[in-house]
Amino acid sequence: MQALANLAPCRHCAYENGEDAQNCALCGELLESGKSQSVPVAVAPAGPLREPESRLHGEVDLLWGYPAPLVYLTLGLPLAFLFGYGPLLSYMGWFLSSLCHEMGHTIVAWSFGMPAFPAIRLDGHAASQHREQIPLLCWALCIGLGALAWQLRHLRIPAIAIGLAALLYPLLAFTGAKEVFFLVGGHLGELAMATVCFWRAMSGGFSESKAERGLYAVLAWYLCGSNVLLCQGLAFSASARAEYQGSGSFGLTNDYIRLAEDVMGTPLATLGLVMMLVSLLPLPLAWAIRRLASN
């Protein structure tokens, strides 16, 4: 009778197993009783899912024995100049920068309630013109920013930043400031893409592929460098300013000329100097983003 009392019946098939059995010998079902089930097991609490500290700070991200971000950025700089040589490569560079440029205009226009669509023609012309502002779109965006700030109120810094944006937005959307942002938005679109590409080249891209990181570095240097060289010419070269005045797509006036003369009332050379300094920011911004993302 004692032996029968120590049997462990299976709840699935009712087969009586031995007292030390963990699984049913007939059907394999896990048994609820048995000595092995009464033994306490200590389980350590799970720690936060983080990468090793060495990987977070880039200490193991090496290529040929050197820090990989430095290698990719160093190799990408001379390769970026290839986009300036030959009709095919220079056209590829123009198309990539025009795509970022016109999308920058379009995003800014829609952000201020002005419908716009980019136009890129294969013979080397690109433009983006906005329509009349729709105030209802602006108020919808402003209310949306306020609602988002309220939803994120438990995150103090993001909530404050978004709340301030909601308060400042009407001052920008319903004044002449919107045209300033629209005209400069094209070049800011290029610089924003350059920042993203610098970041992905340093952080490993989306696939950790060497080719991907290298292409990111090349594109980043090309977008950033072309803006720096353009603004440097506008700031210090009269011949560069004259060439810029006659190079507008579809016969239109170029952005910096309209911004300097028609909107801000400032010399083109002064605006070129300011934007040249702005064009130097993508690399340090990308480095800061990488540091923040690693913490």
N, C-alpha and C positions, 0 to 999 in steps of 0.2 A: 504493500500500500504506500510505503514511503517513496518507493521508486516511481510509482505512478504519479505521486504528488509533485515530483520534480520534473515531470514532462512538460514541454512547452507546446501547446496546441497551436497550429497555424490558423490564423483568422481567415485565411483565404480558402484553404482546402481542408481544414480540420485535421490534417495529419499531425500526429504527436511526435515531436522531435525531442532529442535529449536536452538536458538542462543547460548545457553549455553551447547549444546551437544558436548561431546568430541569424541564419537564414534557413528556411524550410528546405529539407532535403528532397521533397517531392516537387514543389513548384517554384522554389527560390524566393518566396516572399520574405521580406524582412520581418523578424519576430519581435514582438513587443516585450517579451519577458526573457529571462536568461541572466546569468551572472554577468555576462559581458556588458549588458545594458545598464547595470547598476553602478558601473565604475565611473566616477565623475571625470570629466575631461576639462582641463583648463584651456580656455581660448583667450589669446591676447587680443585686446581691442585693435581694430584696424586703424592704422595711421593715415594721414592725408596722402592722397595720390599725388606725388610730386616726382619730378625727375631728379636724378642725383645732382648734388650741388655742383659737381665738376661740369656736368652738361649744361646746367643753368647758366654758368658764367663762361661758357665757351671754352673751357680748358681742354676738352677732349675733341673739339671740332677742329680737326687738323687735316691738312691736305699737303702731301709731300713734306711733312714735318713742320709746316708753318700754320698759323691760324687760318682756317679756311676762309672766313670773311675777308681777311686782308688779301688773300690770294685771288679770290674772285673779283674784288674791287680793283686790284692792280691789273689783272689781265683784261678786265672789261673796259678800262679807260682807253687804251690804244685801239681796241677793236671797235669802239664806238665811232672812231673817226672814219671807219670804212663806209659808213652811211653817207659820207660826203664825197665819195669817189665813184665815178661811173654812173651812167644813166639809170641802171636798174637799182643799184643799192641806194642811190640818192632819192629815187622815187619811193622806195620802200620806207626810208626814213621820213620823207615828207608825209606819206600816207599815215604812218603810225602816229606822228605828232599831230596831224590834222584831225585824226579820229579823237584823240584825247582833248584837243583844243576845242573842237566844236561841241563835244559832249559837255565840256566845262561851261560853255556859253548856255547850252540848253538846260542844264541842271539849275544854274543860277536863275535863268529866266522863269522856269516853272516854280522855283522856290519863292519868287516874288509875284506869283499869280499871273505871269505873262506867258501864254502858250508859245512855244518855239520848237522848231525841228531842225536838226543839222542837215546840211546839204554838202556832199563831197562829190566832185566831178572827177572822172578819171583823167582828164587832161590837165589836172593840176590846179583846180580851183576849189575852194571850200568856204562856206559861210554859214552863219546861223542868225536869223533875224527874228525878233519876237513881235507878237501882236500886242494889241492894247491890253492893259492890265484888267483882270477880272477881280474886283475887290472881294467877292465871296470866297474865292480860293485863298486869298490872304488871311481872311478872318478864320477860315476853317483850319489853316495851318497854325495860326496863333493859338486858337483854342486847343488844338491837338498838342502843341508844345506845353501848354499849361496843364492839360490832363496828364501828360507823360511825367511832368515834374511832380505832380501829386502822387502818381502811382509809384514813383521812385523815391518818395519822401524818406524811406528808411535808409537810403544811400545819400548821405548828406551832400557830398561834393557834387555828384552828378545832378542831384535834384536842384541845387542852387544854380549850377551852370545852365541847366535847361530852363529854369524859372527866369533867370536874367535874360536868356535869349528870347523868351516869350514876351518879356517887358520891352526889350529893345526892338523887337521885330517891327512893330508899327512905325517906329521912327525911321526905319530903313525902307520898308516897303512902300510907304506913302509919301516919300520925299525923293529928291533927286539922287539920293545915295544908291537907289536900286540900279540906276543906269551906270554908276561907277562900278558897282560889283559885276554888272553884266559885261561891260567892256573888258574888265580885267579878268573875268572868269575863264576866258579861253586859255590864257597863259597860266593861270592858277590851276586849271585842269591838268595841264602838262606837268606842272611841278608836283601836283598831288600824286599823279601816276608815277613820277620819278621817285617820290618818297616811298610809295608802296613797293616799287621794284628794288630800291636800295634795301629796304627792310627784308624782303623775301630773299634777296641774294645773301644777306648776312645771316638770316635765321634758318635757312635750309629749304626755302620754298615750300611747296605743298607735297612734294614727293621725295625730298632729299636727293634728287637727281643732280649730278654734276652739270649736265647740259642745261637743266632748268635754271639752276643758280647762275650759271655763266650768262645765259641769255637775259636774265633779270638784270645783271650788272651792266651788260652792254646797253640795254634799253634805258636804264636809269641814267647812265652817263650821257647818252645821246640826248635825252629830253632835257636834262639839267644843263648840259653844256651848250646846246643850241640856244637856250634862253639866255644864258650868261653872255655868249658871244653876240647875240642880237642886241641886248641891252647895253653891252659895252660899246658897240658901234654907235648906237643912238646917243650915248652919253659923251663920247669923245671924238667922233668922226663925222664931219660934215658930209662927206661923200656917202657914208653909210646911211645917214638920215635922208639924203636925196634919193638913194636907191629904195629905201623903205617907203618913201612917199609915193613911188610909182609902181609898187608891187602888190597892190590890193587885189584880191580875188574878185572876179565878176565886175571889175572896174570900181569897186567900193573903196572907201578910205579905210586904212588899217586901224586896228583897235587903239594902239597907243597914241596915234595922231588925234583921233576923235576924243580920247580921254584927256589928253593934254590941252588941246586947243579949244574944243567945243564944250567940255564939261568942267574941267578943273581950272582952265585959264593959266596954265603953267608951261614953261618951255619944255619942248620934247626932250632936250638933253637932261634936264633935271629929273623928269619922270624916268628916263632911261637909267640914270644912276641909282634911283631908289629901287627900281625893279631888278637891277643887277644884283643889289644886295639881297633882295628877297629870293632871287634865283639861286643863291648860295646856301639856302636853308635846308633843302631836301635831305642831304646826307646827315647833318647833325640831328635833324628830326627823326630820321629813320633809326639812327643809333639810339636815341632816347626811347623810341617806341620799343625797340628790341630789349632794352634794359627793363622797361616797365613790364613787358610781357613775360620776362624771365623771373620776375619776383612774385 
